[in-house]
Amino acid sequence: MRQDIPVSMEKLIQQVAETVGEDSKLLAMFKNCFTNTLNTTVKRMEDKTTYVITGDIPAMWLRDSTAQLRPYLLLAEEDKEIGDIIEGLVRKQFQYILIDPYANAFNKGPNGNGHQNDITAMSPWIWERKYEIDSLCYPLQLSYLLWKNTGRTSHFDQEFIKVAHTIIDLWKVEQDHENNSPYLFERKDCRPMDTLTRGGKGPLVVPTGMTWSAFRPSDDACTYGYLVPANMFAVVVLRYVTEIATDILGDQELAEKSSNLAKEIHEGIQKYAIVDHPKFGQVYVYETDGQGNYNFMDDANVPSLLSSPYLGYVQEDDEVYQNTRRLLLSEENPFFYKGKFAEGIGSPHTPPRYIWHIALAIQGLTCADPNYKKEILDIMQKTDGGTNLMHEGFHVDDPTRFTRDWFSWANAMFSELVLDSCGLQVKR
């Protein structure tokens, strides 16, 4: 655990202080949350890669680790050490993807920790092997954002090319999961959302152009196999790969391969994932199976439908997005809760009437109105449970009832919203 913080971080904290005020609770919370990831979760390895635990679970999620370090991209152009930490994380993520692109969480070494009894192709390197599209999106996103925010291109090497092909090939296989996929997953003696039906194959889907996902970014099983926000994220990062392949690598084969798949998935979303809702008009559904079944909901975890402008799939003023947003922030979304202290989106991953700080941050980050951002930050300040840190979910009638007292991803999302409200955004 680090006891100090870099000069670049101190300078940025002071910059925020000049905007929000030296004595405010908001500043105290920002200091705690912004420094939390670096001080408590980051481990530099001997090979110069970076291992990042998620917080109270001693494993590294490909998704969480990216989100945890994302706000530090604002420091990385000026601070070489921070840039090296982020590049080290990208390289660690690439190593893990090449060990098993179907896994979502990994051990620091081949120590056999985690869910080794799951019925799937486990290895001692893997903490958990729940296949989620976003676990492959996030490392591609981070590699792209590192370039855009620092000018670094050293990580776009032969390993990057191999990883990009591995991801694209897997997503193409999972466009026809029923006939082509080798992936199976079962967990015994667990809640239903921690395992897949049909002997580990999951619910039946038919081809749509989209790519299949076993689990959501909550690590809960999908009800229907085409998880729309994850497919949106895949389109975005495939376009990133096309740009990298064209502008940096001069690799026409990779550029065409990624561009073609992005087009197929995007067309699948537009054809199968936009539905006429009787109250809200045309909206994006959360999940579908290509057979006419839909899930009208959203989950607090990112990628979510609410986060699609944040991810870069749509513009904030897109009509279908705005219709969808109105649905999601209403009681038509079964995981939207209102209470004495807050209202917002929760998750089937946590108890009823618990909403998530991550989802509140996304509400603020997907609205241009500075007053709305301030309203969201006020809610987040008042629902920290007296800890000056963010949590996973908290009860809308009692913020002292919360899940996960150490959750680095939520701290990072709060930090990003504070920075955004001060006019400081990660370039993309």
C-alpha positions as CSV (number, residue, x, y, z in Angstrom):
1,M,0.0,0.0,0.0
2,R,1.3,3.4,-1.0
3,Q,1.5,6.1,1.7
4,D,2.2,9.0,-0.6
5,I,0.6,10.3,-3.7
6,P,2.3,11.7,-6.9
7,V,2.8,15.4,-7.4
8,S,0.5,15.2,-10.5
9,M,-2.3,13.9,-8.4
10,E,-1.8,16.5,-5.7
11,K,-2.0,19.2,-8.4
12,L,-5.2,17.8,-9.9
13,I,-6.8,17.6,-6.4
14,Q,-5.9,21.3,-5.9
15,Q,-7.4,22.1,-9.3
16,V,-10.6,20.5,-8.2
17,A,-10.4,22.3,-4.8
18,E,-10.4,25.6,-6.6
19,T,-13.7,24.7,-8.3
20,V,-15.6,23.0,-5.5
21,G,-14.2,24.8,-2.4
22,E,-11.4,23.8,0.0
23,D,-13.7,22.9,3.0
24,S,-16.5,21.0,1.3
25,K,-17.4,17.4,2.0
26,L,-17.3,16.9,-1.8
27,L,-13.5,17.7,-1.8
28,A,-12.9,15.4,1.1
29,M,-14.7,12.6,-0.6
30,F,-12.9,13.2,-3.9
31,K,-9.5,13.1,-2.2
32,N,-10.4,9.8,-0.6
33,C,-12.0,8.2,-3.7
34,F,-9.5,9.5,-6.3
35,T,-6.5,8.3,-4.3
36,N,-8.1,5.0,-3.2
37,T,-7.3,2.9,-6.2
38,L,-3.6,3.9,-6.4
39,N,-3.2,3.6,-2.6
40,T,-4.9,0.3,-2.1
41,T,-5.4,-1.8,-5.2
42,V,-2.4,-1.3,-7.6
43,K,0.6,-3.7,-7.6
44,R,3.5,-3.3,-10.0
45,M,4.9,-6.6,-11.0
46,E,8.5,-7.6,-11.8
47,D,7.8,-7.8,-15.5
48,K,6.5,-4.1,-15.4
49,T,2.9,-5.2,-15.8
50,T,0.3,-3.9,-13.3
51,Y,-2.0,-6.1,-11.2
52,V,-5.1,-4.3,-9.9
53,I,-7.4,-6.0,-7.4
54,T,-11.1,-4.9,-7.4
55,G,-11.1,-4.0,-3.7
56,D,-12.4,-6.4,-1.1
57,I,-12.0,-9.4,-3.5
58,P,-8.3,-10.4,-4.1
59,A,-8.6,-10.9,-7.8
60,M,-8.3,-8.7,-10.9
61,W,-11.4,-8.2,-13.2
62,L,-10.6,-7.1,-16.7
63,R,-13.6,-4.8,-16.5
64,D,-13.1,-3.3,-13.1
65,S,-9.4,-2.8,-13.4
66,T,-9.9,-0.6,-16.5
67,A,-12.6,1.5,-14.9
68,Q,-10.5,1.8,-11.7
69,L,-7.6,3.4,-13.6
70,R,-9.5,5.4,-16.2
71,P,-9.6,8.7,-14.2
72,Y,-5.8,8.5,-14.0
73,L,-5.5,9.0,-17.7
74,L,-5.9,12.7,-16.9
75,L,-2.5,12.5,-15.1
76,A,-0.7,10.2,-17.5
77,E,0.4,12.7,-20.2
78,E,2.3,14.7,-17.6
79,D,3.2,11.9,-15.2
80,K,5.3,9.1,-16.8
81,E,5.0,6.8,-13.8
82,I,1.2,7.0,-13.9
83,G,1.4,6.4,-17.7
84,D,3.6,3.4,-17.0
85,I,1.2,2.0,-14.5
86,I,-1.7,2.2,-17.0
87,E,0.4,0.7,-19.8
88,G,1.4,-2.0,-17.4
89,L,-2.3,-2.8,-16.7
90,V,-2.9,-3.0,-20.5
91,R,-0.1,-5.4,-20.9
92,K,-1.3,-7.5,-17.9
93,Q,-4.8,-7.6,-19.4
94,F,-3.4,-8.8,-22.7
95,Q,-1.5,-11.6,-21.0
96,Y,-4.6,-12.8,-19.3
97,I,-6.7,-12.6,-22.5
98,L,-4.2,-14.8,-24.2
99,I,-4.4,-17.3,-21.3
100,D,-8.2,-17.5,-21.7
101,P,-10.4,-15.0,-23.5
102,Y,-13.5,-16.5,-21.9
103,A,-12.5,-15.6,-18.3
104,N,-13.5,-12.5,-16.5
105,A,-11.3,-12.5,-13.4
106,F,-7.7,-13.6,-12.8
107,N,-5.3,-14.5,-10.0
108,K,-2.0,-12.7,-9.6
109,G,-0.3,-16.0,-10.4
110,P,-1.2,-19.6,-11.1
111,N,-2.2,-20.1,-7.4
112,G,-5.5,-21.8,-7.9
113,N,-7.6,-19.3,-6.0
114,G,-11.2,-18.6,-6.8
115,H,-14.0,-20.8,-8.2
116,Q,-12.0,-23.8,-9.2
117,N,-14.9,-26.2,-8.7
118,D,-17.0,-24.5,-11.5
119,I,-17.8,-26.9,-14.4
120,T,-15.9,-25.2,-17.2
121,A,-12.3,-25.1,-18.5
122,M,-10.7,-23.6,-15.3
123,S,-7.0,-23.1,-14.8
124,P,-5.0,-22.0,-11.7
125,W,-4.6,-18.6,-13.3
126,I,-8.4,-18.0,-13.4
127,W,-10.4,-16.7,-10.4
128,E,-13.6,-16.9,-12.4
129,R,-14.6,-18.0,-15.9
130,K,-17.9,-16.2,-16.5
131,Y,-17.8,-15.1,-20.1
132,E,-18.8,-11.5,-20.6
133,I,-18.4,-9.4,-23.7
134,D,-17.3,-6.4,-21.7
135,S,-14.3,-8.2,-20.2
136,L,-12.8,-8.1,-23.7
137,C,-14.1,-4.6,-24.6
138,Y,-12.5,-2.8,-21.6
139,P,-8.8,-3.7,-22.4
140,L,-9.2,-2.5,-26.0
141,Q,-10.9,0.6,-24.7
142,L,-8.0,1.3,-22.3
143,S,-5.3,0.7,-24.9
144,Y,-7.1,3.2,-27.2
145,L,-7.7,5.8,-24.5
146,L,-4.0,5.6,-23.3
147,W,-3.0,6.5,-26.9
148,K,-5.5,9.4,-27.2
149,N,-4.6,10.9,-23.8
150,T,-0.8,10.5,-23.8
151,G,0.3,9.8,-27.4
152,R,1.8,6.5,-26.3
153,T,1.8,3.8,-29.0
154,S,4.4,1.3,-27.5
155,H,1.6,-1.1,-26.4
156,F,0.4,-1.4,-30.0
157,D,2.8,-4.3,-30.7
158,Q,2.6,-7.9,-31.9
159,E,0.9,-8.9,-28.7
160,F,-1.8,-6.3,-29.2
161,I,-2.3,-7.6,-32.8
162,K,-2.6,-11.2,-31.4
163,V,-5.1,-10.1,-28.7
164,A,-7.2,-8.1,-31.2
165,H,-7.5,-11.1,-33.5
166,T,-8.2,-13.4,-30.6
167,I,-11.1,-11.2,-29.4
168,I,-12.5,-10.7,-32.9
169,D,-12.4,-14.4,-33.7
170,L,-14.1,-15.2,-30.4
171,W,-16.9,-12.7,-31.1
172,K,-17.4,-14.1,-34.5
173,V,-17.7,-17.6,-33.1
174,E,-20.3,-16.3,-30.6
175,Q,-22.4,-14.8,-33.4
176,D,-23.7,-18.4,-33.7
177,H,-23.3,-19.6,-30.1
178,E,-25.7,-22.5,-30.5
179,N,-23.7,-24.2,-33.3
180,N,-20.1,-22.9,-33.0
181,S,-19.3,-22.2,-29.4
182,P,-17.0,-24.4,-27.2
183,Y,-18.0,-22.5,-24.0
184,L,-20.0,-24.2,-21.2
185,F,-20.4,-23.0,-17.7
186,E,-22.1,-24.5,-14.6
187,R,-21.8,-23.8,-10.9
188,K,-23.4,-26.2,-8.4
189,D,-25.3,-25.2,-5.2
190,C,-25.6,-21.6,-6.1
191,R,-28.3,-19.0,-6.9
192,P,-29.8,-19.4,-10.4
193,M,-28.0,-16.3,-11.8
194,D,-24.6,-17.8,-11.1
195,T,-24.9,-20.6,-13.5
196,L,-26.1,-21.4,-17.1
197,T,-29.1,-23.6,-18.1
198,R,-29.1,-26.4,-20.6
199,G,-26.0,-28.2,-19.3
200,G,-24.0,-24.9,-19.3
201,K,-25.0,-23.8,-22.8
202,G,-27.4,-21.1,-21.6
203,P,-30.8,-20.1,-23.0
204,L,-31.4,-20.7,-26.7
205,V,-30.6,-17.9,-29.2
206,V,-30.7,-17.7,-33.0
207,P,-28.2,-15.7,-35.1
208,T,-28.8,-11.9,-35.3
209,G,-25.5,-10.4,-36.2
210,M,-24.9,-9.6,-32.6
211,T,-22.4,-11.6,-30.5
212,W,-23.6,-13.7,-27.5
213,S,-22.7,-13.2,-23.9
214,A,-23.2,-15.7,-21.0
215,F,-23.1,-13.1,-18.2
216,R,-23.8,-9.5,-17.6
217,P,-21.1,-7.0,-16.3
218,S,-22.7,-7.7,-12.9
219,D,-21.4,-11.3,-13.3
220,D,-25.1,-12.4,-13.3
221,A,-26.3,-14.8,-16.1
222,C,-28.1,-13.2,-19.0
223,T,-31.8,-13.9,-19.3
224,Y,-31.5,-13.7,-23.1
225,G,-28.1,-14.2,-24.7
226,Y,-27.8,-11.0,-26.7
227,L,-26.8,-8.4,-24.1
228,V,-27.4,-5.2,-26.0
229,P,-25.3,-2.6,-24.1
230,A,-22.3,-5.1,-24.3
231,N,-22.8,-5.4,-28.0
232,M,-22.9,-1.6,-28.3
233,F,-19.6,-1.5,-26.4
234,A,-18.2,-4.1,-28.8
235,V,-19.1,-1.9,-31.8
236,V,-17.2,1.0,-30.2
237,V,-14.0,-0.8,-29.4
238,L,-14.0,-2.6,-32.8
239,R,-14.0,0.9,-34.4
240,Y,-11.1,1.7,-32.1
241,V,-9.2,-1.3,-33.4
242,T,-9.9,-0.2,-37.0
243,E,-8.5,3.2,-36.2
244,I,-5.4,1.8,-34.5
245,A,-4.8,-0.8,-37.3
246,T,-5.1,2.0,-39.9
247,D,-3.3,4.9,-38.3
248,I,-0.7,3.2,-36.1
249,L,-0.1,-0.3,-37.4
250,G,-0.8,0.0,-41.1
251,D,-2.5,-3.4,-40.9
252,Q,-5.2,-3.5,-43.5
253,E,-6.2,-7.1,-42.7
254,L,-6.9,-6.2,-39.0
255,A,-8.6,-3.0,-40.0
256,E,-11.0,-4.7,-42.4
257,K,-11.7,-7.6,-40.0
258,S,-12.6,-5.3,-37.1
259,S,-14.6,-2.9,-39.3
260,N,-16.7,-5.7,-40.9
261,L,-17.5,-7.2,-37.5
262,A,-18.5,-3.8,-36.1
263,K,-20.8,-3.3,-39.0
264,E,-22.5,-6.7,-38.5
265,I,-23.0,-6.2,-34.8
266,H,-24.3,-2.6,-35.2
267,E,-26.8,-3.8,-37.9
268,G,-27.9,-6.6,-35.5
269,I,-28.5,-4.0,-32.7
270,Q,-30.5,-1.8,-35.0
271,K,-32.6,-4.6,-36.4
272,Y,-33.2,-6.7,-33.3
273,A,-32.7,-4.5,-30.2
274,I,-34.9,-1.5,-31.0
275,V,-38.6,-2.1,-30.1
276,D,-41.7,0.1,-30.0
277,H,-42.7,0.6,-26.4
278,P,-46.4,1.6,-25.8
279,K,-45.4,4.4,-23.4
280,F,-42.0,5.6,-24.5
281,G,-41.8,5.0,-28.2
282,Q,-38.8,3.3,-29.9
283,V,-36.4,2.1,-27.2
284,Y,-33.3,-0.1,-26.9
285,V,-34.0,-3.4,-25.0
286,Y,-31.5,-4.7,-22.5
287,E,-31.4,-8.2,-23.8
288,T,-33.0,-10.3,-26.6
289,D,-32.6,-13.8,-28.0
290,G,-33.4,-13.0,-31.7
291,Q,-36.7,-14.9,-31.3
292,G,-38.9,-12.0,-30.3
293,N,-38.2,-12.2,-26.5
294,Y,-37.0,-8.9,-24.9
295,N,-35.9,-7.6,-21.5
296,F,-37.0,-4.0,-20.8
297,M,-34.7,-3.1,-17.9
298,D,-31.2,-1.8,-17.1
299,D,-28.6,-2.9,-14.7
300,A,-26.3,-0.6,-12.7
301,N,-23.1,-2.1,-14.0
302,V,-21.4,-0.6,-17.1
303,P,-21.9,-1.3,-19.9
304,S,-25.6,-0.4,-19.4
305,L,-28.1,1.1,-21.7
306,L,-27.9,4.3,-19.7
307,S,-24.2,4.4,-20.3
308,S,-24.3,4.1,-24.1
309,P,-23.3,7.8,-24.8
310,Y,-20.6,7.5,-22.2
311,L,-19.3,4.5,-24.0
312,G,-19.5,6.3,-27.3
313,Y,-22.1,4.3,-29.1
314,V,-24.7,7.1,-29.4
315,Q,-24.9,10.8,-28.9
316,E,-26.6,12.0,-25.8
317,D,-29.4,13.7,-27.7
318,D,-30.2,10.6,-29.8
319,E,-33.9,10.2,-29.9
320,V,-34.0,6.4,-29.2
321,Y,-31.5,6.9,-26.4
322,Q,-33.6,9.6,-24.8
323,N,-36.7,7.5,-25.0
324,T,-34.8,4.6,-23.5
325,R,-33.4,6.8,-20.8
326,R,-36.9,8.0,-19.8
327,L,-37.9,4.3,-19.5
328,L,-34.8,3.3,-17.5
329,L,-35.3,6.2,-15.0
330,S,-38.8,5.2,-14.3
331,E,-40.6,2.4,-12.5
332,E,-41.0,0.7,-15.9
333,N,-37.5,-0.5,-15.2
334,P,-37.9,-3.2,-12.5
335,F,-34.5,-2.2,-11.0
336,F,-35.3,1.5,-10.6
337,Y,-36.0,2.4,-7.0
338,K,-37.2,5.6,-5.2
339,G,-36.8,6.2,-1.5
340,K,-36.2,8.8,1.2
341,F,-32.6,9.5,0.3
342,A,-32.3,8.8,-3.4
343,E,-33.7,7.3,-6.5
344,G,-31.8,5.5,-9.2
345,I,-30.9,2.2,-10.8
346,G,-29.9,-0.9,-8.9
347,S,-29.3,-4.5,-9.9
348,P,-30.6,-8.0,-9.5
349,H,-27.1,-8.7,-8.2
350,T,-27.9,-6.8,-5.0
351,P,-31.1,-6.8,-2.8
352,P,-34.3,-4.9,-3.8
353,R,-34.3,-1.2,-3.1
354,Y,-30.6,-0.9,-3.2
355,I,-29.3,1.5,-5.9
356,W,-25.7,1.8,-7.1
357,H,-23.3,4.7,-6.9
358,I,-21.9,3.6,-10.3
359,A,-25.3,4.1,-11.9
360,L,-25.8,7.5,-10.3
361,A,-22.4,8.5,-11.7
362,I,-23.4,7.4,-15.1
363,Q,-26.6,9.5,-14.8
364,G,-24.5,12.5,-14.3
365,L,-21.9,11.6,-16.9
366,T,-24.6,11.2,-19.6
367,C,-26.2,14.6,-19.1
368,A,-24.7,17.9,-20.2
369,D,-26.6,20.0,-17.7
370,P,-24.1,21.1,-15.0
371,N,-26.9,21.6,-12.5
372,Y,-28.0,18.0,-13.0
373,K,-24.5,16.8,-12.4
374,K,-24.4,18.8,-9.2
375,E,-27.7,17.3,-8.1
376,I,-26.3,13.8,-8.6
377,L,-23.1,14.7,-6.7
378,D,-25.2,16.0,-3.8
379,I,-27.0,12.7,-3.7
380,M,-23.8,10.7,-3.8
381,Q,-22.3,12.8,-0.9
382,K,-25.4,12.2,1.2
383,T,-25.4,8.4,0.6
384,D,-21.8,7.5,1.5
385,G,-23.0,5.9,4.8
386,G,-20.6,8.2,6.7
387,T,-17.5,6.7,5.2
388,N,-16.4,9.4,2.7
389,L,-16.2,6.5,0.1
390,M,-18.6,5.0,-2.4
391,H,-20.1,1.5,-2.2
392,E,-21.7,-1.0,-4.5
393,G,-25.4,-0.7,-3.6
394,F,-27.1,1.2,-0.8
395,H,-30.7,1.2,0.5
396,V,-32.7,4.1,-0.8
397,D,-34.2,4.6,2.7
398,D,-31.1,4.1,4.8
399,P,-27.6,4.8,3.2
400,T,-25.9,3.2,6.2
401,R,-27.1,-0.1,4.8
402,F,-24.8,-0.8,1.9
403,T,-22.9,-3.6,0.1
404,R,-19.1,-3.6,-0.2
405,D,-17.4,-1.1,2.0
406,W,-14.3,-1.2,-0.3
407,F,-15.2,-1.1,-4.0
408,S,-12.6,0.7,-6.1
409,W,-14.7,0.9,-9.3
410,A,-17.4,2.9,-7.5
411,N,-14.8,5.3,-6.1
412,A,-13.4,5.8,-9.5
413,M,-16.8,6.6,-11.1
414,F,-17.5,9.2,-8.4
415,S,-14.1,10.7,-9.1
416,E,-14.8,10.8,-12.8
417,L,-18.1,12.6,-12.3
418,V,-16.4,15.2,-10.0
419,L,-13.7,15.8,-12.6
420,D,-16.3,16.0,-15.3
421,S,-18.3,18.6,-13.3
422,C,-15.0,20.6,-13.1
423,G,-14.6,20.5,-16.9
424,L,-11.9,17.8,-16.8
425,Q,-12.7,14.9,-19.1
426,V,-10.8,11.9,-20.4
427,K,-10.1,12.3,-24.1
428,R,-11.6,9.7,-26.4
